[in-house]
């Protein structure tokens, strides 16, 4: 059961990475000061409000699961790999 929960958490975090990051970039570049400096970005993904909210809640729960159980996954935790060298 624990491995299944960990696997689902990793999948949720990876889906959030693929779907939510472009939407967040579009929102960020919608700010006038950011758009003037870096230009605008149009997300290739358009999510309905209920899906964005669901991804946010699932991402928070998955991140909490990963943090509270001290588990690692080499893809999700890629930014911390350099500390092991």
C-alpha positions as CSV (number, residue, x, y, z in Angstrom):
1,X,0.0,0.0,0.0
2,X,2.8,2.4,0.9
3,X,4.5,1.8,-2.5
4,X,1.3,2.5,-4.3
5,X,0.7,5.7,-2.5
6,X,4.3,6.8,-3.2
7,X,3.9,5.9,-6.9
8,X,0.6,7.9,-7.1
9,X,2.2,10.8,-5.4
10,X,5.1,10.8,-7.9
11,X,2.6,10.6,-10.9
12,X,0.6,13.5,-9.5
13,X,3.7,15.6,-9.1
14,X,4.9,14.9,-12.6
15,X,1.4,15.6,-14.1
16,X,1.4,18.9,-12.2
17,X,4.9,19.7,-13.6
18,X,3.7,19.1,-17.2
19,X,0.3,20.7,-17.0
20,X,0.5,23.4,-14.3
21,X,3.9,25.0,-15.1
22,X,2.9,26.3,-18.6
23,X,-0.3,27.7,-17.2
24,X,1.6,29.4,-14.3
25,X,4.1,30.8,-16.8
26,X,1.3,32.3,-18.9
27,X,-0.2,33.9,-15.7
28,X,3.2,35.2,-14.7
29,X,4.0,36.7,-18.1
30,X,0.5,38.3,-18.1
31,X,1.9,40.8,-15.5
32,X,2.8,44.0,-17.4
33,X,6.2,44.5,-15.8
34,X,7.2,40.9,-16.6
35,X,5.8,41.0,-20.1
36,X,7.7,44.2,-20.9
37,X,11.0,42.6,-19.8
38,X,10.6,39.0,-21.0
39,X,7.7,39.0,-23.4
40,X,4.5,37.0,-23.1
41,X,4.0,33.3,-23.1
42,X,0.9,31.5,-24.3
43,X,0.4,28.2,-22.7
44,X,-0.3,25.3,-25.1
45,X,-2.5,23.8,-22.3
46,X,-5.9,25.3,-21.4
47,X,-7.3,23.8,-18.2
48,X,-10.8,24.3,-16.9
49,X,-11.1,25.8,-13.4
50,X,-12.2,22.5,-11.7
51,X,-9.1,20.7,-13.1
52,X,-6.7,23.4,-12.1
53,X,-8.1,23.4,-8.6
54,X,-8.0,19.6,-8.5
55,X,-4.4,19.6,-9.6
56,X,-3.5,22.1,-7.0
57,X,-5.1,20.2,-4.2
58,X,-3.7,16.8,-5.4
59,X,-0.2,18.4,-5.8
60,X,-0.3,19.8,-2.2
61,X,-1.4,16.4,-0.9
62,X,1.3,14.6,-2.9
63,X,4.0,17.0,-1.9
64,X,3.0,16.6,1.8
65,X,3.1,12.8,1.4
66,X,6.6,13.0,-0.1
67,X,7.8,15.4,2.6
68,X,6.3,13.5,5.6
69,X,7.5,10.1,4.6
70,X,11.0,11.2,3.5
71,X,10.9,9.3,0.3
72,X,12.9,10.2,-2.8
73,X,12.4,9.7,-6.5
74,X,15.2,10.5,-8.9
75,X,13.0,12.3,-11.4
76,X,11.0,14.4,-9.0
77,X,13.9,15.2,-6.7
78,X,16.3,15.9,-9.6
79,X,17.3,19.3,-8.1
80,X,18.7,17.7,-5.0
81,X,20.9,15.1,-6.8
82,X,23.9,17.4,-6.8
83,X,23.9,17.5,-3.0
84,X,24.7,13.7,-2.9
85,X,27.9,14.2,-4.9
